């Protein structure tokens, strides 16, 4: 059931002992949304803790260093930035059918929660949470502001993706004006600081990038063997997908990352008008029109063959 800000406020003001679930392979938006909401609930006198199926990457320590929260038997289950319960990882089995509130901005949201506060036009889940906090009249602390700014900055590609709304710029300006956040430091760690392995891989992209469908599709596949050779991890490849649409003719770009279990995580990007969320939904995933994802099983060649055929059909429609 989709709900309004007013209904979300009523729920949050009356909830107790909340678990906040973030999606597997966490990024800046889900972490910022999780810990930002945790701060907001604290202002309401509600205990909460943030959980994730995967460890939070070290570069987000400034948001997570004070801990994910207290240990208690949860009475309230909340999901943030999660369009589908399958993205909860190990927490799907524990909480997947018990989610009482989902706060999200993905147009592909499956409406799995008892209540869903969805703003599909928002740049990030953090944008929705900030607007909810202001609607409720709840104090936004400096830590909360840093969390929410980080989510908006990362999901907008430092405000350069076309998903970036005027509202995202307005919120960022308010964070800089009123909360004394070190936005330059945040942006440096989010977008500029890289491991030597990551930098080597970026230099290697021109050799491993494949063009298909007359250059309209670009694929970069990073296997476990490549990661081990370069000394990089899956989390270090976050933010890598936009490189796939830097090719002049590319309309769709796909980054394939092989997980340790051999399953490929596929991150799609659209350069212009192709709706990659619709493509990913046919493959069991989802996301935004210009940025979406799914997971696929099979050998690398099998996965690439399926992707090429799926994108070919989408381009011909």
C-alpha positions as CSV (number, residue, x, y, z in Angstrom):
1,X,0.0,0.0,0.0
2,X,1.4,3.4,-1.0
3,X,1.1,6.0,1.6
4,X,1.6,9.8,2.1
5,X,4.1,11.7,4.2
6,X,1.3,12.3,6.8
7,X,0.7,8.5,7.0
8,X,4.4,7.8,7.3
9,X,4.7,10.4,10.1
10,X,1.9,8.7,12.0
11,X,3.6,5.4,11.7
12,X,7.0,6.6,12.7
13,X,5.8,8.6,15.7
14,X,4.0,5.5,17.0
15,X,6.7,2.8,16.3
16,X,9.1,1.2,18.7
17,X,12.4,-0.7,18.5
18,X,12.9,-0.5,14.8
19,X,15.2,-2.5,12.6
20,X,16.2,-0.6,9.5
21,X,17.2,-2.8,6.6
22,X,19.6,-1.6,3.8
23,X,20.2,-3.5,0.6
24,X,23.0,-5.9,-0.1
25,X,26.2,-4.5,-1.7
26,X,25.4,-1.3,0.1
27,X,26.0,2.1,-1.5
28,X,26.0,5.7,-0.3
29,X,22.3,6.1,-0.7
30,X,21.1,3.1,1.3
31,X,23.7,3.6,4.0
32,X,22.9,7.3,4.2
33,X,19.2,6.6,4.3
34,X,19.6,3.9,6.9
35,X,21.7,5.9,9.3
36,X,19.9,9.2,8.6
37,X,16.6,7.6,9.5
38,X,18.2,6.1,12.6
39,X,19.1,9.7,13.7
40,X,15.6,10.9,13.0
41,X,14.1,8.1,15.0
42,X,16.4,8.9,17.9
43,X,15.0,12.4,17.9
44,X,11.6,10.8,18.3
45,X,12.8,8.7,21.2
46,X,12.7,5.5,19.2
47,X,15.5,2.9,19.5
48,X,16.7,1.5,16.2
49,X,19.5,-0.3,14.5
50,X,20.7,-0.5,10.9
51,X,21.4,-3.9,9.3
52,X,22.8,-5.1,6.0
53,X,23.5,-8.5,4.5
54,X,27.0,-7.3,3.6
55,X,29.6,-5.2,5.5
56,X,29.5,-1.5,5.2
57,X,32.6,-0.3,3.1
58,X,35.3,1.5,5.1
59,X,34.9,4.7,3.2
60,X,31.5,5.2,4.8
61,X,33.0,5.0,8.3
62,X,32.1,8.7,9.0
63,X,28.5,7.6,8.9
64,X,28.7,4.2,10.5
65,X,31.5,4.6,13.1
66,X,29.2,5.2,16.0
67,X,27.6,1.8,15.5
68,X,24.6,0.4,13.8
69,X,22.5,0.6,17.0
70,X,21.4,-1.3,20.1
71,X,20.6,-5.0,20.2
72,X,16.9,-5.6,21.0
73,X,14.1,-7.8,19.8
74,X,12.6,-5.6,17.0
75,X,8.9,-4.6,17.1
76,X,9.1,-2.6,13.8
77,X,10.7,-3.5,10.5
78,X,11.6,-0.7,8.1
79,X,13.3,-1.0,4.7
80,X,15.1,1.9,3.0
81,X,16.1,2.2,-0.7
82,X,15.0,-1.4,-1.4
83,X,12.7,-2.0,-4.4
84,X,12.5,-5.8,-3.9
85,X,12.9,-8.1,-1.0
86,X,15.4,-10.2,-2.9
87,X,17.9,-7.3,-2.4
88,X,17.9,-7.8,1.3
89,X,20.3,-10.8,1.0
90,X,20.2,-12.9,4.1
91,X,17.6,-10.6,5.7
92,X,15.0,-11.6,3.2
93,X,14.3,-14.9,5.0
94,X,14.2,-13.1,8.4
95,X,12.3,-10.0,7.6
96,X,11.1,-10.2,4.0
97,X,7.4,-10.8,4.7
98,X,7.3,-8.6,7.8
99,X,8.3,-5.2,6.5
100,X,5.9,-2.6,7.9
101,X,7.3,0.5,6.1
102,X,9.5,0.9,3.0
103,X,10.9,4.3,2.1
104,X,12.1,4.3,-1.5
105,X,12.6,6.2,-4.8
106,X,12.8,3.3,-7.3
107,X,10.0,3.3,-9.9
108,X,10.4,-0.5,-10.0
109,X,9.4,-0.9,-6.3
110,X,7.4,-4.1,-5.9
111,X,5.1,-2.8,-3.1
112,X,6.1,-5.7,-0.9
113,X,5.8,-3.8,2.4
114,X,2.6,-3.1,4.4
115,X,3.2,0.6,3.8
116,X,5.4,2.1,1.0
117,X,6.4,5.8,1.0
118,X,7.5,6.0,-2.7
119,X,8.7,9.1,-4.5
120,X,9.8,7.9,-7.9
121,X,10.8,11.3,-9.0
122,X,13.4,11.8,-6.2
123,X,17.1,11.6,-6.9
124,X,17.7,9.4,-3.9
125,X,16.0,7.7,-1.0
126,X,17.9,10.2,1.2
127,X,16.0,13.0,-0.6
128,X,12.7,11.4,0.5
129,X,13.9,11.0,4.1
130,X,15.1,14.6,4.3
131,X,11.7,15.9,3.0
132,X,9.9,13.5,5.5
133,X,12.0,14.9,8.4
134,X,11.2,18.5,7.4
135,X,7.5,17.6,7.0
136,X,7.5,16.1,10.5
137,X,9.3,19.0,12.0
138,X,12.0,16.7,13.3
139,X,15.5,18.1,14.1
140,X,18.1,17.1,11.5
141,X,21.4,16.7,13.3
142,X,24.8,17.4,11.7
143,X,25.5,13.6,11.5
144,X,22.1,13.0,9.9
145,X,22.8,15.9,7.4
146,X,26.1,14.3,6.4
147,X,24.3,10.9,5.8
148,X,21.6,12.4,3.7
149,X,23.9,14.6,1.7
150,X,26.1,11.6,0.9
151,X,23.2,9.6,-0.4
152,X,22.0,12.4,-2.6
153,X,25.5,13.1,-3.9
154,X,26.3,9.5,-4.7
155,X,23.0,8.6,-6.4
156,X,23.3,11.7,-8.5
157,X,26.9,11.1,-9.5
158,X,27.9,14.2,-7.7
159,X,24.9,16.0,-9.2
160,X,25.8,15.3,-12.8
161,X,23.3,12.4,-13.7
162,X,20.0,13.5,-15.3
163,X,18.1,11.9,-12.4
164,X,19.3,15.0,-10.4
165,X,16.3,17.1,-9.5
166,X,16.2,20.8,-8.6
167,X,15.1,19.6,-5.1
168,X,18.4,17.6,-4.7
169,X,20.4,20.8,-5.3
170,X,18.2,22.7,-2.9
171,X,18.7,20.1,-0.2
172,X,22.5,20.1,-0.8
173,X,22.6,23.8,-0.5
174,X,20.6,23.7,2.8
175,X,23.0,21.0,4.1
176,X,26.0,23.3,3.3
177,X,24.3,26.4,4.7
178,X,22.8,25.1,7.9
179,X,24.7,22.0,9.0
180,X,28.3,22.8,8.5
181,X,29.0,19.5,6.7
182,X,32.4,19.0,5.1
183,X,31.0,18.4,1.7
184,X,34.3,18.7,-0.1
185,X,35.8,16.0,2.1
186,X,32.7,13.8,1.6
187,X,32.9,14.2,-2.2
188,X,36.6,13.5,-2.3
189,X,36.1,10.2,-0.5
190,X,33.1,9.3,-2.6
191,X,34.4,10.2,-6.0
192,X,38.1,10.8,-6.1
193,X,39.9,8.5,-3.6
194,X,40.7,5.1,-5.2
195,X,42.9,2.1,-4.5
196,X,45.9,1.5,-6.8
197,X,44.1,-1.6,-8.0
198,X,41.0,0.4,-8.9
199,X,43.1,2.9,-10.8
200,X,44.9,0.2,-12.7
201,X,41.5,-1.3,-13.6
202,X,40.3,2.0,-14.9
203,X,43.3,2.2,-17.1
204,X,42.7,-1.3,-18.3
205,X,39.1,-0.6,-19.3
206,X,39.9,0.3,-22.9
207,X,41.3,-3.2,-23.3
208,X,38.5,-5.2,-21.7
209,X,35.5,-3.1,-22.8
210,X,33.5,-4.8,-25.6
211,X,31.3,-3.1,-28.1
212,X,28.2,-4.9,-29.4
213,X,25.2,-4.0,-31.6
214,X,27.1,-1.6,-33.8
215,X,28.6,0.1,-30.7
216,X,25.2,0.8,-29.1
217,X,26.0,-1.6,-26.2
218,X,29.2,-1.5,-24.2
219,X,30.1,-4.3,-21.7
220,X,32.8,-4.4,-19.1
221,X,33.2,-7.7,-17.3
222,X,35.3,-7.9,-14.2
223,X,35.9,-11.5,-13.0
224,X,37.0,-12.8,-9.6
225,X,40.4,-13.7,-11.2
226,X,40.8,-10.1,-12.4
227,X,39.9,-8.7,-8.9
228,X,42.4,-11.0,-7.2
229,X,45.2,-10.1,-9.8
230,X,44.6,-6.4,-9.3
231,X,44.0,-6.6,-5.5
232,X,40.5,-5.0,-5.5
233,X,37.2,-6.0,-4.0
234,X,33.6,-5.8,-5.2
235,X,32.9,-2.7,-3.1
236,X,35.8,-0.9,-4.8
237,X,33.9,-1.3,-8.1
238,X,31.0,0.8,-6.8
239,X,30.6,3.8,-9.1
240,X,32.4,2.1,-12.0
241,X,29.3,1.5,-14.1
242,X,29.1,5.0,-15.6
243,X,32.4,4.4,-17.4
244,X,30.5,2.0,-19.7
245,X,28.6,4.8,-21.4
246,X,31.6,7.0,-22.1
247,X,31.9,5.5,-25.5
248,X,30.7,7.9,-28.1
249,X,28.1,5.6,-29.7
250,X,27.0,3.7,-26.6
251,X,23.3,3.9,-25.7
252,X,23.5,1.2,-23.0
253,X,26.4,0.2,-20.8
254,X,26.7,-2.8,-18.6
255,X,29.2,-3.6,-15.9
256,X,29.4,-7.3,-14.9
257,X,31.0,-8.1,-11.6
258,X,31.5,-11.7,-10.7
259,X,30.7,-12.5,-7.1
260,X,32.6,-15.1,-5.1
261,X,29.7,-17.6,-5.7
262,X,30.1,-17.2,-9.4
263,X,26.9,-15.1,-9.9
264,X,27.2,-12.0,-11.9
265,X,26.0,-8.6,-10.6
266,X,24.9,-6.6,-13.6
267,X,24.8,-2.8,-13.4
268,X,23.1,-1.1,-16.3
269,X,23.4,2.6,-17.4
270,X,21.6,4.4,-20.2
271,X,23.2,7.2,-22.0
272,X,20.1,8.7,-23.6
273,X,16.5,7.4,-23.9
274,X,16.7,3.6,-23.3
275,X,14.8,2.6,-20.2
276,X,17.3,0.1,-18.5
277,X,14.9,-0.4,-15.6
278,X,12.5,-2.1,-18.1
279,X,15.3,-4.2,-19.4
280,X,16.4,-5.3,-16.0
281,X,12.8,-6.1,-15.0
282,X,12.7,-8.7,-17.8
283,X,15.9,-10.2,-16.1
284,X,14.5,-10.3,-12.6
285,X,15.9,-6.9,-11.5
286,X,14.9,-3.3,-11.6
287,X,15.9,0.3,-10.7
288,X,15.7,3.6,-12.5
289,X,15.2,4.4,-16.1
290,X,18.8,5.5,-16.5
291,X,20.4,3.2,-13.8
292,X,19.3,-0.3,-12.9
293,X,20.6,-3.7,-12.1
294,X,20.0,-7.4,-11.8
295,X,21.9,-10.6,-11.1
296,X,22.5,-13.5,-13.5
297,X,23.8,-17.0,-13.2
298,X,25.8,-18.9,-15.8
299,X,29.2,-18.7,-17.4
300,X,30.5,-15.3,-18.5
301,X,29.8,-16.0,-22.2
302,X,26.3,-17.2,-21.4
303,X,25.5,-14.1,-19.4
304,X,26.9,-11.8,-22.1
305,X,24.9,-13.6,-24.8
306,X,21.7,-13.1,-22.8
307,X,22.4,-9.5,-22.2
308,X,23.2,-8.8,-25.8
309,X,20.0,-10.4,-27.0
310,X,17.9,-8.6,-24.3
311,X,19.3,-5.2,-25.1
312,X,19.0,-5.9,-28.9
313,X,15.2,-6.5,-28.4
314,X,14.9,-3.3,-26.3
315,X,16.7,-1.2,-28.9
316,X,14.5,-2.5,-31.7
317,X,11.2,-1.7,-29.9
